[in-house]
Amino acid sequence: MTQPKRRRRSSDFTAPKQIRLRDSDGADRPAPAKDEDLEDFGGSWGPEVGDQGPTGERLQKVLARAGFGSRRACEALIATGRVAVDGETVTTQGVRVDPETQVVHVDGRRLQLDDTKLTIALHKPPKVMSTMDDPEGRRSLSEFVEEYPVRLYHVGRLDYETEGLLLLTNDGELAHRLMHPSFEVSKTYVCRFDLDAPEFPRGILKQLRDGIDLEDGSATADRAALLAHNGREALVEITIHEGRNRIVRRMFEALGHPLTGLVRTRIGPVLLNDLKSGQSRELTGKELGTLMASVGL
């Protein structure tokens, strides 16, 4: 004969929604941390693969702060092998880095992780000296950088009459490399000069590309192109990688076409664009990273 099933008596105990702990004095202890509160520890009590210990910041957080998107987007950058730390590609999530001592690249571009470093682009007006102070009382660069909280140094020079793009920075290593001839950082200029005849003398462009003999050696344009002419004057764009004093002006003087106007429009990957005369701006992360990578940083 089958025995009837016995009904299990329900318990009178109801689990609390939250366990409250008390210390020896009877006071409530803080509630345990939630998973999101443990993000700096990998989101759990155990270390993630690739975690380098408790020091430094998680790499994806460093990337997110540098403007590479959300934490998830930065994790995707890491997973696809687009991020390198100290020259080594990182694909493991949770790696920690020290922004003050380690070098991070994304797609070959260097991240400037030192918040004390500042690099700006200035549109230098004509009739301004490329110095912070001029003993003769002429206008200098200092009046254009007063808004910045750190002392900046100009990277190279533009002569008194020339206007256009000038970089200023407090990063000594970057400045040194940008000015060193071995890195051959290209610079682009727009040159204005008068014409002797209605037709543009196209032989000028070939002469610039082939090289012009100057008193301190030959000077060659990497690129030279006609932008416009109206029979009275012409605009020519020229790109060079040398930094000798007044080299562009001297090249055109040697051709018998002294310049009536000269504007530098580009240094490496950094463009003047619509920056107005006398205005300045901080370089974007992409510009700075590309610029640093171009000189081996």
N, C-alpha and C positions, 0 to 999 in steps of 0.2 A: 504494500500500500504506500502510495507516494505521500511523503510528508509535505504539508503546505509550507511554502517559502515564508520565512520570517522577515518581516519588514524591518529594515535597519532604522533604528531610532535616530532622528536628526539631532545633530549636536546643538547644544545651546550656546556654543562658543562662536562669536563672530569676529573674524580677523579685522583688526583696525586698518583704516585706510593708510595710515602712516605710523610707523614705529617711532616713538619718541624716547630718546635715551636721556638718562639723567645722571649727573655726576654725583660725587659723594655728598655734596651739599644739598642735593635734591633739585638743583636748577637744570632746566632743559639744555641739552647739548645741541649744537647746530645740526641741521638735517644733513644726511650724506649727500655728497656732490652728485649731480646728474651727469650723464654721459657728455653733454655738451660742455659742461664745466671742466671736463677732463681733456679738452681738445689739445692743450699743450702737452699732454702726456700720451698723445696718440689716440684719444677717444676711448681708452680703456685702461684698466690697471696694469696691463702688460705692455712692454715696449714693442714698437713696431719694428719690422725688419728694416735695417738700415739706420735706425736711430743711433745717433752718436753720443748719447748720454744726455744729462740734464742741462748742459750749457748750450748757448746759442739759441737761434730761432728756427722753427720749422721752415724748410725751404719754400713750401707753397705759400706760407704767410709772407715771406720776404718778397716773393714774386707778386703777390696780390697788392702789397703796399707800393710796389714799384709801378703799378698801373697795368699789369698783365691780365686783369679780369678777376673774376670771382675765385675763391679757393678751389672750387671744382675745376674751373678752366685751367688754373695753374697746375693742378694735379694731372690734367690731361697733357699739358706741355711736358711735364716730367716723364710721364709714362711713354710718350712717343719719342723720347730721346733728344729733345730739343734744348735741354738745359745741361750745362756743364759747370762744375765747381772745381776750381783750381786746375782746370784743364782736363778733368775727367768727366765723361758723360754720366749723368745720374738718371736712373729710371726707377729707383725705389722710393716709395712714399715715406715720409716721416724723417728724412735725413735732416739733421740740424746743421746750421752754418753760423759762423761768427761774421756779421757784416763788417766789422772793423778790420778783420785780418784776412778774410777769404775773398776770392774773386769768382764772380758768377757771370756766366754768359748765357744768353738766350738767342738761339739762331745765329750764333757767332758775334752777337753784339754785347758789349760789356755793360753791366749794370753798375751805376754809381750808387753804392750803398752807404757812403759816408755823408751824412747830412750836413756836415760842416763845409763840404766842398760846393762851390757855386761857379757855374760858367754861363756867361750871358753873351748875347749878340747885340751889338750897337751899330746903328746907322750913323757913322761919323759924318757930320756936316763938313763942307769945304771951309777952309780958313780956320781950322782947328788943329792944334798941335797934338801929335800922338804921344803925349806925356801927361802925367798927372799934375805937373806944375811947370810953368814956363817962366824963366827968369826975366824975360822981356815983356811979360804981362799979356801975352796973347792968350786967346781962349785955349783951354786944355780939356782933357777928358774928365777931369774930376767933377765938373758941373753936371755930367750926364750919369754919374753913378752914385750920387748922394743918397738915393733911396735904399741902397743895398746895405745890409748890416755888417758886411765883412769887407776887408780891404782887397781890392781887385787889381790885377796887373794885366796890362795889354799884351796880347800875343802878337808880336810883330808890330809893324807900323804902316800907316798910310801917310804920304807926304802932305804938306800943309794945304795944298790946293785940291787934293783928291778926296772924294767922299766915298761912302759905301760901308760894306760889312767889315767890322772889326770885332774880334773875340776878346773878352776879358775874363780872367779866372783867378781863383786863389789856389788852384791845383798846380803845384810847381812841376810835377812830373809830366802832366799833360802839356803844359806850356812849353817845356823843354823839348818834348818830342815833336810838337807841331812846328816848332821853329827850326829843328835840326834838318839839314839838307838831305840826310840819308833816308828820311821817310817820304820825301817828295810829295808833300801834300799839295794838291792842285788848287789853283785860285783862278777865278774867272772874272774878267773885266769887260765893261762896255766902253768903247773908245770913240770919241767924237773928234773929227778933224775936218778942215776945209778942203775943198776940191779945187784943182786948177782948171778943170775942164768939165763939161757936162757929163761925160761918161766916167764911170768908176774905173780906176786902173786896177783890174783884177790881178795883175801881177803882184800886187802888194800882198795878197793872201798867201801866194806860193812862197814869196820871199820870207814871210813871217814863219811859215812852217819849215822852210829849209834852213833857216838860221840867219841871224844878223850879227855881223862882226862889230863888237863894241870894244872900247879901250881896255876893259877888264875881261875880255873873252867873248866867245860866241854865245848868243841867246836865241833859243828856239821856242816857238809856240807849239804846244801839244795840239792845239786846234785853233783855227782862225776862220771866221765866217762873216759874210756881209749881212747885216741886219736891215739896213735901209740907206737910201741916198736920194737926194732930190736935185742933183746937178750942182749944188753949191756946197753941201757938206755931206758927210757919210758917218754911219754908225757901224762899227765893226766889233764883234765879240771875239775875245781872245782868251785862251786858257793856257796857263803856264804852271810849272811846279817849282820855279826858282823864286828866291826872295831877296835878290840883290837890290840895292838902293835905286829907286826910281827906274827900275828895269823896263817897264812897259813904256813909259814916256821916252826913254832913251832909244828904244827900238824904233818907235815911230819917227823920232827926230832924225835917226840915221837914214830913214827912208825918204826924208824930205817932207814929212807931214807931221809937224808938231801938233800935239793934242790940244784941243780947246776945252775938252771935258773928259773926265775919267771917273768911272764908278766901279767899285768892286762889288760883284753881285753874288759871289759864292766862295766859300772856303771848304774844301772837301765835300761832305754831305750837307753842310749848313748853307741855306739860301737866305738872301736878303729879303726876297719876296716883297710884300707890301709894307715893310717896316719903314715908317716915315723918318725923315732926317731929324736926328736928335733923339729918336726913340730907342728903347732897348727892351729886351725880353730875355727870360731864362730859356735855355735850350730845352727842348722836350727830351724825355727819356730815350726815345728812338734816335734822335739826332746825336745826343751825347754818347750813347752806346756805340753807334756806328762810327762816330768820330774817334772814340777811344780805340776801337778795334782797328781802325785804319792806321794807327801808329803803334800797334802791338800791345795795347793795354787790355 
